[in-house]
Amino acid sequence: MFLPGRVPNRQVWNAHIARYRRRGISGWGSGIALAEWRAAAGLWHEHFQPADGWVADFGSGNAGFWQLVTKPERLILLDIVDFGLNALPGQVFIGNAAKTPFRANSLSAIVALGLCEYLDDLDAACAEWRHIARDGCKLLVTNSPPLMVNRIRGWCDGIVRVRSDHEFAETLVQNRWSQLTKTPIRAGWQSVFVAIAV
């Protein structure tokens, strides 16, 4: 999940993982996460099905999103930690979103939900995703726009990077991704984008 050369503080990161798990399982945060996943699921059904070829989910977390959609036959999940995804058989890897294990032009779809706010260099990740994407590959991705709650998250967590939706969209375009939806869909604390590799 981090750029090459950056070693995460495991103790700090484990605390974030524990909080993420709690947010996705119980409490008021579960409703927010579910709203974000449902919005993404609607876009998945509209733009991605049927999934043809390999699909990679960067920052897959507890794989809750894949319980809302028909899981592609060729799905690879990547995250910085192993969440113990026993409920979702398939291939799970510990991976870095900005330095992936994939060959160039090998993926037909990429999913990155709730990930980009943790990337210091969004440009590097978008460039890498374009490198491993086939022409016409679709990208389902979220951004944490500067809502007050995201500003507070950035201030409290220190590792949350708040970017405007315009800045996020510009980074996609600069790395040869064309936005499919005219504007992102706002759900929970996220803006959900769909883009295509051009």
Residue frames as a rotation matrix with the C-alpha (Angstrom) as fourth column:
MET 1
0.567 0.824 0.000 0.00
0.824 -0.567 0.000 0.00
0.000 0.000 -1.000 0.00
PHE 2
0.653 -0.397 -0.645 2.97
0.002 -0.851 0.525 2.33
-0.757 -0.344 -0.555 0.59
LEU 3
0.837 -0.414 -0.359 5.49
-0.490 -0.272 -0.828 3.60
0.245 0.869 -0.430 -1.92
PRO 4
0.593 -0.689 -0.418 8.78
0.555 0.725 -0.408 1.70
0.584 0.010 0.812 -2.25
GLY 5
-0.428 -0.879 0.210 11.23
0.351 -0.376 -0.858 2.61
0.833 -0.293 0.469 0.49
ARG 6
-0.268 0.393 0.880 8.58
-0.791 -0.610 0.032 3.69
0.549 -0.688 0.474 2.97
VAL 7
-0.680 0.018 -0.733 8.34
0.320 0.907 -0.274 1.29
0.660 -0.421 -0.622 5.88
PRO 8
0.227 0.840 0.493 5.09
-0.249 -0.439 0.863 1.65
0.942 -0.318 0.109 7.81
ASN 9
-0.708 -0.301 0.638 5.16
-0.675 0.026 -0.737 1.80
0.206 -0.953 -0.222 11.57
ARG 10
-0.604 0.465 -0.647 3.52
0.125 0.857 0.499 -1.58
0.787 0.221 -0.576 12.22
GLN 11
-0.729 0.343 -0.592 2.29
0.657 0.110 -0.746 -0.67
-0.191 -0.933 -0.305 15.69
VAL 12
-0.637 0.493 -0.593 0.54
-0.376 -0.870 -0.320 2.45
-0.673 0.020 0.739 14.39
TRP 13
-0.638 0.383 -0.668 -0.73
-0.685 0.115 0.720 0.67
0.352 0.917 0.189 11.30
ASN 14
-0.764 0.347 -0.544 -2.13
0.423 0.906 -0.016 -2.23
0.488 -0.242 -0.839 13.34
ALA 15
-0.671 0.545 -0.502 -4.14
0.310 -0.410 -0.858 0.28
-0.673 -0.732 0.106 15.37
HIS 16
-0.521 0.474 -0.709 -5.61
-0.780 -0.602 0.171 1.65
-0.346 0.643 0.684 12.12
ILE 17
-0.729 0.227 -0.646 -6.43
-0.263 0.778 0.570 -1.88
0.632 0.585 -0.508 10.97
ALA 18
-0.782 0.441 -0.440 -8.23
0.621 0.493 -0.609 -2.64
-0.051 -0.750 -0.660 14.23
ARG 19
-0.534 0.594 -0.602 -10.25
-0.152 -0.768 -0.623 0.58
-0.832 -0.241 0.500 13.88
TYR 20
-0.603 0.278 -0.748 -11.07
-0.793 -0.106 0.600 -0.22
0.088 0.955 0.285 10.25
ARG 21
-0.814 0.284 -0.508 -12.31
0.206 0.957 0.205 -3.68
0.544 0.062 -0.837 11.22
ARG 22
-0.654 0.597 -0.465 -14.53
0.538 -0.067 -0.841 -2.23
-0.533 -0.800 -0.277 13.96
ARG 23
-0.543 0.434 -0.719 -15.89
-0.552 -0.829 -0.083 0.37
-0.632 0.352 0.690 11.53
GLY 24
-0.609 0.253 -0.752 -16.80
-0.684 0.313 0.659 -2.35
0.402 0.915 -0.018 9.04
ILE 25
-0.752 0.268 -0.603 -18.40
0.357 0.934 -0.031 -4.67
0.555 -0.238 -0.797 11.60
SER 26
0.052 0.776 -0.628 -20.32
0.994 0.023 0.111 -2.60
0.101 -0.630 -0.770 14.11
GLY 27
-0.298 -0.120 -0.947 -21.24
0.568 -0.820 -0.075 0.87
-0.767 -0.560 0.313 15.25
TRP 28
0.562 0.583 -0.587 -22.15
-0.030 -0.694 -0.719 3.96
-0.827 0.422 -0.373 13.29
GLY 29
-0.258 -0.765 -0.590 -19.16
-0.710 -0.264 0.653 3.49
-0.655 0.587 -0.475 10.99
SER 30
-0.666 0.028 0.746 -20.59
0.325 0.910 0.256 0.28
-0.671 0.413 -0.615 9.57
GLY 31
0.429 0.897 0.105 -23.49
0.575 -0.182 -0.798 2.22
-0.697 0.402 -0.594 8.04
ILE 32
0.487 -0.350 -0.800 -21.08
-0.565 -0.825 0.017 4.69
-0.666 0.444 -0.600 6.43
ALA 33
-0.632 -0.768 0.104 -18.89
-0.457 0.478 0.750 1.92
-0.626 0.426 -0.653 5.01
LEU 34
-0.375 0.574 0.728 -21.98
0.610 0.744 -0.273 0.09
-0.699 0.342 -0.628 3.73
ALA 35
0.665 0.610 -0.431 -23.28
0.122 -0.658 -0.744 3.25
-0.737 0.442 -0.511 2.02
GLU 36
0.044 -0.751 -0.659 -19.93
-0.808 -0.415 0.418 3.65
-0.587 0.514 -0.625 0.26
TRP 37
-0.804 -0.347 0.483 -19.87
-0.088 0.872 0.481 0.00
-0.588 0.344 -0.732 -0.82
ARG 38
0.044 0.905 0.422 -23.50
0.602 0.313 -0.734 0.15
-0.797 0.287 -0.531 -2.02
ALA 39
0.639 0.119 -0.760 -22.77
-0.386 -0.804 -0.451 3.19
-0.665 0.582 -0.468 -4.19
ALA 40
-0.390 -0.865 -0.315 -19.71
-0.803 0.152 0.577 1.43
-0.451 0.478 -0.754 -5.60
ALA 41
-0.618 0.229 0.752 -21.76
0.251 0.964 -0.088 -1.74
-0.745 0.134 -0.653 -6.14
GLY 42
0.515 0.849 -0.116 -24.31
0.213 -0.258 -0.942 0.21
-0.830 0.461 -0.314 -8.19
LEU 43
0.416 -0.460 -0.785 -21.53
-0.823 -0.557 -0.110 1.49
-0.386 0.692 -0.610 -10.43
TRP 44
-0.670 -0.635 0.385 -20.01
-0.454 0.761 0.464 -1.99
-0.588 0.136 -0.798 -10.64
HIS 45
-0.145 0.708 0.691 -23.33
0.476 0.662 -0.579 -3.41
-0.867 0.245 -0.434 -11.88
GLU 46
0.745 0.510 -0.430 -23.72
-0.042 -0.608 -0.793 -0.57
-0.666 0.608 -0.431 -14.38
HIS 47
0.609 -0.567 -0.554 -20.20
-0.788 -0.509 -0.346 -0.46
-0.086 0.648 -0.757 -15.84
PHE 48
-0.313 -0.932 0.182 -18.25
-0.930 0.340 0.140 -3.63
-0.192 -0.125 -0.973 -14.98
GLN 49
-0.281 0.230 0.932 -20.48
-0.144 0.950 -0.277 -6.67
-0.949 -0.212 -0.233 -15.40
PRO 50
0.968 -0.233 -0.097 -19.74
0.251 0.856 0.453 -9.08
-0.022 -0.462 0.886 -16.81
ALA 51
0.479 -0.872 -0.095 -16.10
-0.651 -0.426 0.628 -8.82
-0.588 -0.240 -0.772 -15.76
ASP 52
0.985 -0.171 -0.024 -13.95
0.092 0.636 -0.766 -10.12
0.147 0.753 0.642 -18.60
GLY 53
0.184 -0.983 0.020 -10.38
0.088 -0.004 -0.996 -10.97
0.979 0.185 0.085 -17.62
TRP 54
-0.274 -0.429 -0.861 -8.41
0.869 0.273 -0.412 -10.45
0.412 -0.861 0.298 -14.43
VAL 55
0.574 0.468 0.672 -9.69
0.022 -0.829 0.558 -8.05
0.818 -0.306 -0.486 -11.77
ALA 56
-0.446 -0.729 -0.519 -7.46
0.670 0.112 -0.734 -6.69
0.593 -0.676 0.438 -8.98
ASP 57
0.750 0.629 0.203 -8.78
0.263 -0.565 0.782 -5.11
0.607 -0.533 -0.589 -5.78
PHE 58
-0.398 -0.914 0.083 -6.15
0.378 -0.245 -0.893 -2.92
0.836 -0.324 0.443 -4.13
GLY 59
-0.872 0.064 0.485 -6.71
-0.448 -0.501 -0.740 -2.25
0.196 -0.863 0.466 -0.43
SER 60
-0.362 0.785 -0.502 -9.37
-0.075 0.512 0.856 -4.97
0.929 0.347 -0.126 -0.32
GLY 61
-0.470 0.173 0.866 -9.55
-0.859 -0.317 -0.403 -4.95
0.205 -0.933 0.297 3.48
ASN 62
-0.570 0.314 0.759 -12.18
-0.348 0.745 -0.569 -7.35
-0.744 -0.589 -0.315 4.77
ALA 63
-0.994 0.092 0.064 -13.59
0.094 0.372 0.923 -7.79
0.061 0.924 -0.378 1.22
GLY 64
-0.446 0.880 -0.161 -17.01
0.262 -0.043 -0.964 -6.52
-0.856 -0.472 -0.212 2.28
PHE 65
-0.277 0.316 -0.907 -17.55
-0.783 -0.622 0.022 -4.96
-0.557 0.717 0.419 -1.15
TRP 66
-0.768 -0.130 -0.627 -17.44
-0.558 0.616 0.556 -8.38
0.313 0.777 -0.546 -2.85
GLN 67
-0.819 0.573 0.031 -20.38
0.445 0.668 -0.597 -9.56
-0.363 -0.474 -0.802 -0.78
LEU 68
-0.097 0.796 -0.597 -22.58
-0.108 -0.605 -0.789 -6.97
-0.989 -0.012 0.144 -2.54
VAL 69
0.233 0.098 -0.967 -21.76
-0.944 -0.217 -0.250 -7.88
-0.235 0.971 0.042 -6.15
THR 70
0.995 0.019 0.093 -21.22
0.011 0.948 -0.318 -10.99
-0.094 0.317 0.944 -8.24
LYS 71
0.340 -0.940 0.017 -17.58
-0.353 -0.111 0.929 -11.86
-0.871 -0.322 -0.370 -7.61
PRO 72
0.488 -0.235 -0.841 -15.55
-0.860 0.036 -0.509 -12.19
0.150 0.971 -0.184 -10.83
GLU 73
0.982 -0.127 -0.142 -14.06
0.130 0.992 0.007 -15.61
0.140 -0.025 0.990 -11.53
ARG 74
0.164 -0.986 0.034 -10.56
0.843 0.122 -0.524 -14.15
0.512 0.115 0.851 -11.85
LEU 75
0.802 0.183 0.568 -10.24
-0.134 -0.872 0.471 -11.85
0.582 -0.454 -0.675 -8.82
ILE 76
-0.103 -0.864 -0.494 -7.06
0.751 0.258 -0.608 -11.03
0.652 -0.433 0.622 -6.93
LEU 77
0.915 0.396 0.075 -7.24
0.218 -0.643 0.735 -9.21
0.339 -0.656 -0.674 -3.59
LEU 78
-0.146 -0.989 -0.028 -4.29
0.656 -0.076 -0.751 -7.16
0.741 -0.128 0.659 -2.32
ASP 79
0.884 0.288 0.369 -3.71
-0.052 -0.723 0.689 -5.30
0.465 -0.628 -0.623 0.92
ILE 80
0.036 -0.927 0.373 -0.86
-0.712 -0.286 -0.641 -4.42
0.701 -0.242 -0.670 3.21
VAL 81
-0.630 -0.180 0.755 -2.03
-0.714 0.516 -0.473 -7.03
-0.305 -0.837 -0.454 5.72
ASP 82
-0.767 0.407 -0.496 -3.76
0.068 0.820 0.568 -10.38
0.637 0.402 -0.657 5.57
PHE 83
-0.423 0.699 0.576 -7.28
-0.879 -0.470 -0.076 -9.84
0.218 -0.539 0.814 6.88
GLY 84
-0.879 0.088 0.469 -7.90
-0.107 0.922 -0.373 -13.59
-0.465 -0.378 -0.801 7.02
LEU 85
-0.329 0.784 -0.527 -10.47
-0.930 -0.366 0.036 -13.61
-0.165 0.502 0.849 4.24
ASN 86
-0.886 -0.021 0.463 -11.74
-0.061 0.996 -0.071 -17.11
-0.459 -0.091 -0.884 4.92
ALA 87
0.016 0.996 0.093 -15.24
0.154 0.090 -0.984 -16.20
-0.988 0.030 -0.152 3.79
LEU 88
0.764 0.196 -0.615 -13.98
-0.509 -0.402 -0.761 -15.24
-0.397 0.894 -0.207 0.33
PRO 89
0.364 -0.670 0.647 -11.98
0.458 0.733 0.503 -17.99
-0.811 0.113 0.573 -1.33
GLY 90
0.953 -0.127 0.275 -9.52
0.208 -0.389 -0.898 -16.83
0.221 0.913 -0.344 -3.94
GLN 91
0.085 -0.996 0.000 -6.10
0.867 0.074 -0.492 -15.35
0.491 0.042 0.870 -4.19
VAL 92
0.985 0.171 0.001 -5.09
0.140 -0.812 0.567 -12.88
0.098 -0.558 -0.824 -1.49
PHE 93
0.158 -0.983 0.090 -1.71
0.804 0.075 -0.590 -11.15
0.574 0.166 0.802 -1.55
ILE 94
0.426 -0.210 -0.880 0.15
0.542 -0.719 0.434 -8.68
-0.724 -0.662 -0.193 0.60
GLY 95
0.083 -0.318 0.944 0.75
0.987 -0.103 -0.122 -5.95
0.136 0.943 0.305 -1.95
ASN 96
-0.475 -0.320 -0.820 1.86
0.373 -0.917 0.141 -2.41
-0.797 -0.238 0.555 -2.63
ALA 97
0.526 0.836 0.158 -0.60
0.521 -0.170 -0.836 -0.39
-0.672 0.522 -0.525 -4.71
ALA 98
0.763 -0.270 -0.587 2.17
-0.509 -0.811 -0.288 1.70
-0.398 0.518 -0.757 -6.28
LYS 99
-0.377 -0.838 -0.394 4.52
-0.926 0.342 0.157 -1.19
0.003 0.424 -0.906 -7.09
THR 100
0.496 0.798 0.342 2.35
-0.778 0.584 -0.233 -4.11
-0.386 -0.150 0.910 -8.11
PRO 101
-0.297 -0.615 0.731 3.25
-0.228 0.789 0.571 -7.70
-0.927 0.003 -0.375 -9.01
PHE 102
0.555 0.685 0.473 1.36
0.280 0.381 -0.881 -7.55
-0.783 0.621 0.019 -12.32
ARG 103
-0.496 -0.638 0.589 2.71
0.768 -0.004 0.641 -7.51
-0.406 0.770 0.492 -15.85
ALA 104
-0.770 0.186 -0.610 1.97
-0.353 -0.921 0.164 -4.54
-0.531 0.342 0.775 -18.12
ASN 105
-0.428 0.684 -0.591 -1.40
-0.874 -0.148 0.463 -4.59
0.229 0.714 0.661 -19.88
SER 106
-0.896 -0.039 -0.443 -2.70
-0.001 0.996 -0.085 -7.54
0.444 -0.076 -0.893 -17.86
LEU 107
-0.744 0.627 -0.231 -5.83
0.399 0.141 -0.906 -6.36
-0.535 -0.767 -0.355 -16.00
SER 108
-0.534 0.651 0.539 -9.35
0.599 -0.158 0.785 -5.75
0.597 0.742 -0.306 -17.29
ALA 109
0.553 0.691 0.465 -10.64
0.088 -0.604 0.792 -4.05
0.828 -0.397 -0.395 -14.13
ILE 110
-0.646 -0.720 -0.254 -9.14
0.435 -0.073 -0.897 -2.44
0.627 -0.690 0.361 -11.03
VAL 111
0.607 0.794 0.040 -10.93
0.340 -0.305 0.890 -1.65
0.718 -0.527 -0.455 -7.77
ALA 112
-0.619 -0.756 -0.211 -9.49
0.561 -0.238 -0.793 0.67
0.549 -0.609 0.572 -5.11
LEU 113
0.399 0.852 0.339 -12.09
0.179 -0.435 0.882 1.57
0.899 -0.291 -0.326 -2.48
GLY 114
0.994 0.049 0.102 -11.08
-0.082 -0.308 0.948 3.46
0.078 -0.950 -0.302 0.65
LEU 115
0.502 -0.864 0.030 -7.42
0.852 0.500 0.157 3.28
-0.151 -0.053 0.987 -0.34
CYS 116
0.221 -0.517 0.827 -6.28
0.679 -0.527 -0.511 6.48
0.700 0.674 0.235 -2.03
GLU 117
0.796 0.102 0.597 -6.47
-0.264 -0.829 0.493 8.62
0.545 -0.550 -0.633 1.10
TYR 118
0.828 -0.530 0.181 -3.62
0.019 0.349 0.937 6.50
-0.560 -0.773 0.299 2.51
LEU 119
0.407 -0.689 0.599 -1.33
0.913 0.312 -0.262 6.98
-0.006 0.654 0.756 -0.49
ASP 120
0.057 -0.484 -0.873 1.26
0.338 -0.813 0.473 9.74
-0.939 -0.323 0.117 -0.21
ASP 121
-0.708 -0.392 -0.588 1.82
-0.424 -0.430 0.797 9.74
-0.565 0.813 0.138 -3.98
LEU 122
0.268 0.914 0.304 -1.50
-0.082 0.336 -0.938 9.29
-0.960 0.226 0.164 -5.77
ASP 123
0.483 -0.153 -0.862 0.18
-0.850 -0.318 -0.420 10.08
-0.210 0.936 -0.283 -9.08
ALA 124
-0.611 -0.788 -0.077 2.54
-0.790 0.599 0.134 7.09
-0.059 0.142 -0.988 -8.72
ALA 125
-0.534 0.485 0.693 -0.35
0.005 0.821 -0.571 4.72
-0.846 -0.301 -0.441 -7.99
CYS 126
0.550 0.792 -0.264 -2.47
-0.240 -0.153 -0.959 5.98
-0.800 0.590 0.106 -10.91
ALA 127
0.161 -0.590 -0.791 0.53
-0.987 -0.115 -0.115 5.67
-0.023 0.799 -0.601 -13.24
GLU 128
-0.820 -0.470 0.326 1.21
-0.495 0.869 0.008 2.12
-0.287 -0.155 -0.945 -12.06
TRP 129
-0.132 0.858 0.496 -2.46
0.063 0.507 -0.860 1.14
-0.989 -0.082 -0.121 -12.43
ARG 130
0.646 0.342 -0.683 -2.44
-0.606 -0.315 -0.731 2.51
-0.465 0.885 0.003 -15.99
HIS 131
-0.304 -0.870 -0.389 0.75
-0.952 0.266 0.150 0.54
-0.027 0.416 -0.909 -16.71
ILE 132
-0.904 -0.058 0.424 -0.83
-0.144 0.974 -0.173 -2.77
-0.403 -0.217 -0.889 -15.66
ALA 133
0.038 0.999 0.003 -4.23
-0.133 0.008 -0.991 -1.98
-0.990 0.037 0.134 -17.24
ARG 134
-0.481 -0.026 0.876 -5.23
0.820 0.340 0.461 -3.16
-0.310 0.940 -0.142 -20.68
ASP 135
-0.959 0.282 0.010 -6.65
-0.247 -0.855 0.456 -0.49
0.137 0.435 0.890 -22.97
GLY 136
-0.166 0.980 -0.108 -10.29
-0.361 0.042 0.932 -0.19
0.918 0.194 0.346 -21.98
CYS 137
-0.519 -0.074 -0.852 -9.63
0.691 0.550 -0.469 -1.43
0.504 -0.832 -0.234 -18.43
LYS 138
0.335 0.704 0.627 -12.12
0.024 -0.671 0.741 0.10
0.942 -0.233 -0.242 -16.02
LEU 139
-0.758 -0.618 -0.210 -11.19
0.323 -0.076 -0.943 1.58
0.567 -0.783 0.257 -12.66
LEU 140
0.512 0.858 0.034 -13.59
0.288 -0.209 0.935 1.81
0.809 -0.469 -0.354 -9.69
VAL 141
-0.468 -0.831 -0.301 -11.97
0.703 -0.144 -0.696 4.08
0.535 -0.538 0.651 -7.14
THR 142
0.683 0.701 -0.207 -12.85
0.677 -0.500 0.541 6.35
0.275 -0.509 -0.815 -4.23
ASN 143
-0.428 -0.717 0.551 -11.52
0.326 -0.691 -0.646 9.67
0.843 -0.097 0.529 -3.02
SER 144
0.053 0.384 -0.922 -11.86
0.990 -0.140 -0.001 11.27
-0.129 -0.913 -0.388 0.43
PRO 145
0.047 -0.011 0.999 -12.83
0.507 -0.861 -0.033 14.85
0.861 0.508 -0.034 -0.43
PRO 146
-0.844 -0.530 0.082 -12.30
0.220 -0.482 -0.848 17.70
0.489 -0.698 0.524 2.04
LEU 147
0.384 0.923 0.026 -15.50
0.136 -0.085 0.987 17.19
0.913 -0.375 -0.159 4.00
MET 148
0.313 -0.261 0.913 -15.14
-0.837 -0.531 0.135 18.27
0.450 -0.806 -0.385 7.62
VAL 149
0.866 0.053 0.498 -15.06
-0.350 0.774 0.527 14.66
-0.357 -0.631 0.689 8.82
ASN 150
0.757 -0.636 0.151 -12.21
0.585 0.556 -0.591 13.84
0.292 0.535 0.792 6.41
ARG 151
0.239 -0.661 0.712 -10.28
-0.272 -0.749 -0.604 16.91
0.932 -0.049 -0.359 7.55
ILE 152
0.512 0.011 0.859 -10.69
-0.859 0.014 0.512 15.69
-0.007 -1.000 0.016 11.13
ARG 153
0.961 -0.177 0.213 -9.54
0.175 0.984 0.030 12.20
-0.215 0.009 0.977 10.09
GLY 154
0.514 -0.805 0.296 -6.46
0.396 -0.084 -0.915 13.71
0.761 0.587 0.276 8.47
TRP 155
0.186 -0.413 0.892 -5.69
-0.669 -0.718 -0.193 15.77
0.719 -0.561 -0.410 11.53
CYS 156
0.615 0.132 0.777 -6.22
-0.744 0.424 0.516 12.87
-0.261 -0.896 0.359 13.98
ASP 157
0.919 -0.184 0.350 -4.69
0.232 0.968 -0.101 10.04
-0.320 0.173 0.931 11.96
GLY 158
0.212 -0.883 -0.419 -1.87
-0.408 -0.469 0.783 11.94
-0.888 0.004 -0.460 10.32
ILE 159
-0.725 -0.546 0.420 -1.76
0.097 0.522 0.847 9.48
-0.681 0.655 -0.326 7.41
VAL 160
0.186 0.852 0.490 -5.09
0.816 0.144 -0.560 10.40
-0.548 0.504 -0.668 5.78
ARG 161
-0.868 -0.483 -0.119 -4.52
0.291 -0.687 0.666 12.56
-0.403 0.543 0.737 2.67
VAL 162
0.191 0.971 -0.145 -7.51
0.497 -0.223 -0.838 14.76
-0.846 0.088 -0.525 1.85
ARG 163
-0.898 -0.435 0.068 -7.75
0.252 -0.380 0.890 15.77
-0.361 0.816 0.451 -1.84
SER 164
-0.205 0.843 -0.498 -10.43
-0.644 -0.499 -0.580 17.65
-0.737 0.202 0.645 -3.72
ASP 165
0.393 0.436 0.810 -12.43
0.321 0.760 -0.565 15.66
-0.862 0.482 0.159 -6.28
HIS 166
0.958 -0.087 -0.272 -11.09
-0.278 -0.506 -0.816 18.02
-0.067 0.858 -0.509 -8.97
GLU 167
0.082 -0.994 0.070 -7.49
-0.978 -0.067 0.199 17.32
-0.193 -0.085 -0.978 -7.96
PHE 168
-0.162 -0.068 0.984 -8.25
-0.215 0.976 0.032 13.60
-0.963 -0.206 -0.173 -7.89
ALA 169
0.751 0.532 0.390 -9.86
0.282 0.276 -0.919 13.67
-0.597 0.800 0.057 -11.36
GLU 170
0.751 -0.541 -0.378 -6.92
-0.660 -0.599 -0.453 15.67
0.019 0.590 -0.807 -12.75
THR 171
-0.215 -0.849 0.482 -4.48
-0.792 0.440 0.423 13.04
-0.572 -0.291 -0.767 -11.46
LEU 172
0.184 0.366 0.912 -6.49
0.229 0.887 -0.402 10.35
-0.956 0.282 0.079 -13.24
VAL 173
0.967 0.253 -0.030 -6.48
0.047 -0.291 -0.956 12.29
-0.251 0.923 -0.293 -16.53
GLN 174
0.431 -0.881 -0.198 -2.74
-0.894 -0.447 0.043 13.01
-0.126 0.159 -0.979 -16.32
ASN 175
-0.519 -0.625 0.583 -2.15
-0.572 0.761 0.306 9.26
-0.635 -0.174 -0.753 -16.10
ARG 176
-0.773 0.187 -0.606 -4.32
-0.557 0.257 0.790 8.35
0.304 0.948 -0.094 -19.12
TRP 177
-0.694 0.714 -0.097 -7.55
0.680 0.604 -0.415 7.51
-0.237 -0.354 -0.905 -17.30
SER 178
-0.788 0.521 0.327 -10.74
-0.202 -0.722 0.662 9.03
0.581 0.455 0.674 -18.70
GLN 179
-0.813 0.530 0.242 -13.62
-0.257 0.047 -0.965 9.57
-0.523 -0.847 0.098 -16.30
LEU 180
-0.818 0.559 0.134 -16.72
0.477 0.530 0.701 7.61
0.320 0.637 -0.701 -17.38
THR 181
0.208 0.897 -0.390 -19.19
0.978 -0.196 0.069 9.26
-0.014 -0.396 -0.918 -15.05
LYS 182
0.324 -0.056 0.944 -19.64
0.385 -0.904 -0.186 13.01
0.864 0.424 -0.271 -15.50
THR 183
0.045 -0.303 0.952 -19.30
-0.808 -0.572 -0.143 13.63
0.587 -0.762 -0.271 -11.78
PRO 184
-0.843 -0.352 -0.407 -18.34
-0.063 0.816 -0.575 11.29
0.535 -0.458 -0.710 -8.96
ILE 185
0.304 0.922 -0.239 -21.08
0.125 0.209 0.970 9.76
0.944 -0.325 -0.052 -6.83
ARG 186
-0.514 -0.442 0.735 -20.92
-0.639 -0.375 -0.672 10.99
0.572 -0.815 -0.090 -3.21
ALA 187
0.560 0.637 -0.530 -21.61
-0.051 0.665 0.745 8.33
0.827 -0.390 0.405 -0.58
GLY 188
0.662 -0.307 -0.684 -20.66
0.749 0.299 0.591 8.28
0.023 -0.904 0.428 3.09
TRP 189
0.526 -0.577 -0.624 -17.32
-0.004 -0.736 0.677 10.09
-0.850 -0.354 -0.389 3.39
GLN 190
-0.467 -0.766 0.441 -16.19
0.355 0.294 0.887 9.16
-0.810 0.571 0.134 -0.14
SER 191
0.290 0.433 -0.854 -16.60
-0.789 -0.397 -0.469 10.20
-0.542 0.809 0.226 -3.75
VAL 192
0.083 -0.181 0.980 -16.82
0.243 0.957 0.156 7.17
-0.967 0.225 0.123 -6.06
PHE 193
0.020 -0.207 -0.978 -15.27
-0.847 -0.523 0.094 7.47
-0.531 0.827 -0.186 -9.53
VAL 194
0.522 -0.010 0.853 -15.40
0.407 0.882 -0.238 5.21
-0.750 0.471 0.464 -12.57
ALA 195
0.243 -0.531 -0.812 -12.64
-0.760 -0.624 0.181 5.69
-0.602 0.573 -0.555 -15.14
ILE 196
0.910 0.024 0.414 -11.41
0.226 0.809 -0.543 3.85
-0.348 0.588 0.730 -18.24
ALA 197
-0.032 -0.998 -0.047 -7.85
0.233 -0.053 0.971 3.35
-0.972 0.020 0.235 -19.45
VAL 198
0.941 0.335 -0.040 -7.26
0.069 -0.307 -0.949 5.29
-0.331 0.891 -0.312 -22.70
